[in-house]
Amino acid sequence: MSSDDAARWRFHDDAAAFLDAAADHLAAHPVATTVVLTVADELRRLPPPPVAWPRWYAVGYDEAGQVAGVAMRTSETPPHAPYVAPMPPELAAGLGAALARRGEQARGLNGEVVAARACAQALADATGGRGSVEVGMTQRLYEHRDVAALGTADGVPGRWRRAAEADLPLLRAWLTDFHPAAARQAGRPPAAHGSGPAMREESLRDRVDSGRLRLWEVDGEPVSLAGTTAVLHGVGRVGPVYTPGPLRGRGYAAAATAAATRSLLDAGARPCLFADAANPTSNALYERLGYVAIGDFAELRIEAVPGVTTPAPA
């Protein structure tokens, strides 16, 4: 790796400035960069509170000076892992070197598996070659490509409706259980996927107010939840999808996911979503609904040897 690899990265503290700098790249790759795009857009509209850890958005450039990759560090959950969108491995490794130069201590890193590994290994190498990278949970990114396979909720009782202000206590409870439930379904200890709600309060209220959180209900009682992100550059992401444990296996999640997907298609958007790669039930469901797997994303752990630290910025 040359010193030029790290120098190809530009860091932004402001989401709006980042979205402007990376606009053409994000527009050209809206599915692959969906997480970076939607998070930056939300934090542009709903500024978060000050934090003690580094929060940034980054743009990587190729040798011709064109944007070739994007990344961010916005997670409010320790270890506040940076997130790396798909990009050439050498550019991702340059990001790792740039973070080491900045003196950042990152013990976790998430994103597209090839790029994330390259970035994480560069960070591990910054500990004098005595660090290691371990793969945690892997998610599969799906894009909907078969409208004919979507089907309807025929045979599943109930109806689809917008969540309302009165549903907020239920939504908070379900979203708090979202990550532990996903871990249990995949055979992992709940603590392995973090804790706390899957959505911050500002985002929750924003989605309710805009009609992007909806409930499948039977006889007036909510039985499943499916959300969508804002449509950006023609792409909308379905999620979270949640059904309480006692109500699973009745087709409610399928009905809610199909309805959420249909709402994006009706808006002229390309739907996409993520599924836990270790959960065969959800992966099979999404494939039945016409989703096609297009890439894997992983949560990585960067383990450093005690007493060996990341070098200070040059």
N, C-alpha and C positions, 0 to 999 in steps of 0.2 A: 504494500500500500504506500502510495506517495503522499507527501504533505499536501499536494493539490486536492486529494480526495476529501479531506476534512474541510478544506477551504471552499469547496463547492456548495457548502450549506449556509443559508441565511436564516436567522432566527427572528421571530416576530413575537412581541408581547401582546399585540392587539389582533383579535380575531378578524376584524374588518380588513386590516392591512394585509393579513395573510391571505384571506379569500380573494383579495384583489390581485396579489402577486401570483397566486396559483390558479387564477380563474380558468385559463385555457386548458391547463392540465386536468383540473377537476371536471370541466365540461367534456373533455375527451374520454375520461375514464370514470364516469359517475357511479358505476356499480362497484368497481374495485376499490374506490376511495369513499364509499358511502359513509363509513363511520367517521372519518375525518371531516367530511363535508357536512354531515348533519350536526356533529358536535360543535364545530366551529360556527356554523350558522346559528345554533341555539345560544351559544355563549356570546355571539355578537348581539343577538336580540335580548337575551336575558343575562346580563353580566353577573358573574358569580362573585362571592365575597372574596376579600383578600386571603391569600394563603401563605404559609411559611415555606413551602417547598417550591422548586422552580416550575413555573407554568409557562409553556411556550407553544408556538406553532412553527414548523420549519419547512423550508423549500429547498430542494436539492437540484442542482443544475448539472447537465452533462457537459462534455468538452466543447460543444458548440454554443453553450450558454442558454440552452433550452431547458425548461423545467422537466425533470425526469422522475421526481419523487417527492412525496410529502410525508410529514410525520407530525406528531404533537405530543405534549405531555400535559394532560388536563385531568386525569383521573383523581377523584377526591378520596379514593380508597388506598390506604397504604399497601404496597410501597410506592404508590403514585407512578405506576409503570408508564414509560413512554409507549406510544403506539406508532407502528411503522406500516404504511400502506405498501402495496406491491411496487417494486422498483428493482433495477439491476442490483445484484448482490454487492458489486464493488462500490456502488453509491451508498448502499445501506451500511457497509463497513466503514465508509467515510463518515457517516453520521455517528457511528460508535466512537470513532477517533475524535470527532468534533466534540462529543459530549465529554469525553475524557479530558480534552483540553479545557473545557469549561469548568472542570472540577466537579461534575455532577456525580452523585452517588446514586446509581440506579440498580436496585437488587431484583428488579423484575422488568420484563419488556414483552409487549404484546404486538400482534400484527400478523401479516401474511407470512407464512411459515419460513419461506426461503429468505426473504428480506430480514425478517425478525432474527433468524439464526445468525445471519451475517453481521447484523448490528450488535447483537448480544455477544457474539464471540469477540468482536473488536473491543467491546467494553471489558470482557473477561481478560483479554490479552493485555489490557492496560494495567492489570494488576501484576504485571511481570510474568505473564504466562502461567500464573498459578491460580487462575479462576476457572470455573466450569459453568457450563450452560445445561440446564435440565428442562425438558419439555413437560409442561403441565397439561391443562385442558386444551383440547383442539376443537375448533368449531369449523363447520363447513359452510361456505357461502354458496347460496343458491340464487339463480335468477329464473323467473317464470317465463317459459318459452312455448307453452302449449295451452292456448285458451280452451281448446276442445276438451282437455283433460280436467279442467277446473271443476266442472259439474256444479251442482247446487247442494242445498241442505235437505233435499228431498229425503224423507224417511227419518230425519232428526227433528224431534219436536222442538218448538221454541221459535223465537224471533230475535232479530238483530236490532239493537238500539244504541243511540249515543249515551255515553256515561254523562252524568249530571253532577252538580254540586252535592246533591244528597248522597251520591255514591262514594264520595271521597274517603270516608272511614273504611269502607270495604276495599277500595282500591289500594289504600295504604297497607292494609293487612295482607292482601294478596301479593302486592309487590315486595313486601318484606319477606314473604315466604318464597318468592320466585327463585332466587339463587339456591337456597338450601334444597328446595324441591327438585330443581334441575340436577343438582349433584346427586341426590338420592336416586333419581331415575337412572342416572348413568353409572351407579354403583360406586360413587365416591363419598367420602365423609362430607357432610354439609359444610364443615369449616374449610374444606379445601377450595371452595369457590367464594369465599368471602362472606360477609354478613351485611345486614342493613338493607334498606329498600333498593330496588333495581332502578329507581328513578328519583331524582331530587324533587323537592316540593315545588319549586318554580316550574320545572318541566312538567310535573304532574298536572298542575293547574293550567298550564299553557295548552297541554294536549286535551284536557277536558273542555276548555273554553273553545278550542278550535275544532272539536268533534273528531279528534284523532285517537281517542280511546273509546272503544265500544264494548258492549256486553252482549253475550248471548244469554237470553233468559227464557225460563220455562215456567209457565203459570205465574208470571210476575216476579220470579226469583232468579237473580243472576246465577249462572252456572259456569260461565267461561268468559275470559277476557282476551281481546286481541287489539293491539294498537298499531298505528302506522306513524312513520315520520312525516315531516313536511316533504313535499315533492320538490326536489332540487335537481336542476339540469335533466329533468325528465324522468327521474328515478325516485321511487318511494320504497322504504323498507318496512316490512311487516314485523312487528314485535313491540312489546313482549306478547307472547301467547301463554296463557296460564289457565289451568283448570284445577280446582281443589282436589286433593287426593281421593276423597270418597265419591267424587262425581266423574272420575276418569273412566275411559272405556265405553262411553255411551255415544261417542261421535260429536260431542260438543266442541272440542278443540278443532276438529276437522271443519265443522260448520262455521266456527268463528274465523278460522284462517281463510277459508274459501270466501267468506263475506268480505274480510279485510282486503284480500287480493282483488276481488271484484271491484271494490271501491276505488282502488288505485287504477285498475284497467279502465274503469268508467271515466276516470279523470285524465285519461290519455297517458298514464305513467307506465314505466317498466317496473314491475314489482321485483323485489329481492328479499331475502331473509337469511338469517344464520340458524344453524342447528348444531347442537352438541354432537360431535362425531361419534361419541361413545353411546349415544342413545338411538338404538335401531328403530324404536317406535316412531319418534319424530321424523327421522330421516325417511322412513318408508312412507309416512303420511305426506310429507312435502313432495316426494317424487310422484305419488299418486295424483296429487293436485296439479301436476304439470311443471314442477320446479326441476331445474337441471343444475347439478353441482358444477361450480366453476373454479373453486379454489379452497385451500385450507388455511386457517388462521390459528395461531397458537398463543397460549400464555406461557412465557418462559421465565425460569428462575435463574438468576446469575449469582452463583455462590463464590464468594471470595475467601481465600485463606486468611484466618485471623492474623492481624498484624500487617497485612499487605493492603494498602489503600490506593485508590485511584489518584494519579498524579494531579497536582494543582495545575490550573490553567497556565499555558506557556506565556 
